[in-house]
Amino acid sequence: MIITPNENIRIVRKEVDSSHYYWVNGVFMPSVTKIIDEGAPMAYGLKQFLLNNTPESAEEIKNIAGGFGTDMHHAYEQLLKGEELNLFHDFKSLKAKKHLASFAQWFADFNPTQIETEQTVASLEYKYAGTLDMLCVKDGEVWLIDFKTSRAIYWNYECQVAAYKQAVEETLGVKVDHCAILRTGSQHKAGYEFKEVTRPIESFMNIYKIYLDMHDGVIPEPPSMSIYPNTIKLAITK
C-alpha cells in the first residue's frame, strides 16, 4: 500500500475523558462518532435496551460496554503490531478471551497484508475527522475495516465507515476498494461476523445535517481542556 499523506491536512488529536477531539489545520472539527452519536436515529436494539432498563442501570451498562470495547480495540491494535498477548494473565474474563480468539481467527481466515492501524484522518471538504481502526491489502486491493464488539452491526456503523472512506482518500491519498465491519465475539460459527458495506458518503452527510441543525447550523465549540501532569507523587515527610 502506497500512502502519500496530503501535506495540506495537519491533524491534532486531543483526548479528554476517553473522548477524542480534533483540530484540522488549527480549526476544530467534530469527530465522526460524535456526529453520529448526536444526529443518527437510535438503533432499534438500543431503543429496546433503554426501555428495559432504568436510566441509571442503562448508563452503567453503557459505560462498562464502552470500556470493554476500548480495551478490545487496544488489544487488537497490539496484535496487529505483532505483539503477543497473554490471555491467562492480562485478560481474565471469558468474554475478553472469546473476542480475542475470534479476532485471531478472523485474521487467520482473511490473511491481510500491509497493515496500518489507528490512523487519524479528516475531510476538509465535509469538515469532520476521526481515527480509523485498520487499513490493509487483500489480494492487491485496499480494505478499510472497522472493529466492533457490539451485539449487532447497525446502520449507523455503516455510515461511520462511509465517512472514514472519504477521509482516508482525502488525507492519505489511498483509494479504498472495499469497506467492511468486523464484529468479534459473535454467535456465528467462526466466532465473528465480517460484513462488507457499500453505503455512500451521502448517508453520513444526512446525519451530519441533522447534527448541525441541532446546533443552529454551526459546529459547536470544543469543550474546555484541562491539562494534568503525566505523573503525580506526594512529597511525604517521614
N, C-alpha and C positions, 0 to 999 in steps of 0.2 A: 504494500500500500504506500503510495507516494503522497505525503502530506506537505502542502505548501501553504502555511498559515497566512491569512490576509494581514499584511502589515498595517492596514488601516483600522484594524479592530484590536483594541487593547482592553482586556477584561480583568477586573479586580473583583475577587470574591471574598466576602466577609461572612463569618459565622457568628450568630447570636442565638444562644439557647437552642442549638441544633437546627436553626433555620438559616438558609443561605440568602444573601443579598448581593446584588451585582451592580457594579459600575462599569459602563462600557464607554471608553474614551472620556472618562470623567463624569459621565451622565448616569444617574440611577435608572436602572431598568428592572421591571418586575420579573420574577422567575416564572418559568413555565408552570411549576407546581402551584405557586401562589395564585396565578391567574385561573388555573383550573379549579383549585380548591374553592375559590370565591364565585367564579362565574358559571361553572358547569352544573347542570341539573344533578341532583343526588341520585346515585345508582339505586335501583330497586332493593337490592340486597342490603345496602347500608340503611335505607329508609326503614326496612323491616327490623333491622337490628336496633335502631333507635326507638322504635315503637315498643319493642320487647324489653327494654332496659330503662332504668331511671337515668336522668341526666348525669348524676354522679357516677353510677356504675359504668355508663357508656363512655364517659370521659376517661375513667381509669383503664378500661379495656383498650380504648384507643391509644392511650399513652404507652401501655405495655406492648401493644402490637407495633406501634411506631418504633419503639426502642428495639424490638426484636428485628424488624425489617432493616433498621440501620446497622445492627450488629451483623446480620447476614450479608448485607451489601459490602461491609468492610471485609468480612471473611472471604467473599467471592473475589474481591479485588486482590487480596493477599494470594489466593490460589492462582489467579491469572498472572501474577507477577512471579510465579514459580516457587512461592514459599510453601512449606509443609506445615499443615495444621495438626495439632494433637487433639483429637476428639475426646480422648479419655480425660485429659487434664483441663482443657480450656472450654469444652462445650459439654456441660453436664446434662442438659435436658435431652430427652429423646426427640423432641420436636426439632431442636437445632441439628442433631445428628441426621435426622431424616432429610432436612432441607439441604444440608451439606453433601450428603451421599447422593441425593438426586441431582444436585448441581454437577458433581463429578461425573455422574452417569451421562448427563446431557453433554458435557464436554467431550467425553469419550465417543459418544454417538455422532456428534456434529463435527468434531475434529477441526476447529477453526485454526487459522494461522494469522500472523502479522497483527497481533492483538494490541489494541490501545484501550486504556481504561481511564475513567474519571476525567474526561476532557471537558473543560469549560468552553462553552460555545455561546454565540449570540447572533441575533438577526438585527442588523442595522435597518433593514427595510421595514421590519414589523415592530421593532423596539421591544425585545424581550431577551432573556438569557437563561442559561441552565447548565447543568452538568450531566452528561450522558454516562451510562454505565459501561458500554462496550462498543467498540468498532473492531471489525475483524474481516478477514478474507476467507471465503469458502468457494472452492472451485473457480478461482480467478475473479470472483465478484465480491463487492463490498457489502457487508451486512452491518446494520445498526441494531443493537439488541438492548432492550431494557429489561431489568430483572424485577420480579415481583414475588412477594411471599404471601399474597392475599388469598382469599377463598375462591376468587374467580378473576377472569380477565374482563374488565369493564370497558365500556365505550370511551370513557374519559382517558383511560390508559392509552388507547389507540390515538386519541387526539394529541396526547403528550408526545408520543413517538413521532407523529407528523411534524410537530413543532421542532423537535430535535433534528429531524432530517433537513429541514430548511436551514437551521442554524449551522449545522455541520458543513453544508455545502457553501455557505457564506464565509464561515470562519476558517475552515481547514482546507478549502479547495478540493474536497474529496466528493466525487459523485457517488451517492449512495444508491446501490442497486436494489437492496432489499431491506425492509424494516421488520422487526419481529419482537415479540414479548415472550420471555421465558418465565414461567411461574413454577417455582420449585415447591417440593413437598406436597404435591397434589395426589389425588386418588387414582391417577392414571397408572397403567401397568408399569410404565417406565419410571414412575415416581415424579414426573414433571409434565407440564403442558407447554408446548412450544408452538406459537401461533404467528404466522406471517400476517402483517397488516398492511393495507394499502390506502388507508384513509388520507385524503388530501389536506393540505395546509389550511384550506378554507374551513374545514371542520373546527380546527383550533381557533381560527380567527373569529368565527361566530361566537365562541366562548369569550374571546378577548374583548369583543364589542360589548358583551354583557358586563364584563368586569369593569370596563371604562365607564359604561353608563351608570354603574353602581357608585362610581366616584366622580360623577358630574362631568364625565368626558375627559378627565385628565388622569395621568399616572400619579397616584398618591405619593407623598413624601416618604422616604425611608424612616424607620424608627430611630430614636436616639441610640447612639452606640456608646456603651460603657466600656472603658479599657481597663483590664485587670492584668496583674502580673502573671507570668508563666508559673511561678512557684511562690509558695508562702511558707515562712518559717518563723516561729515565735522566738524572741530573744529572752529565754527563760533564765532568771537569775537563781543560781544554786546557793 
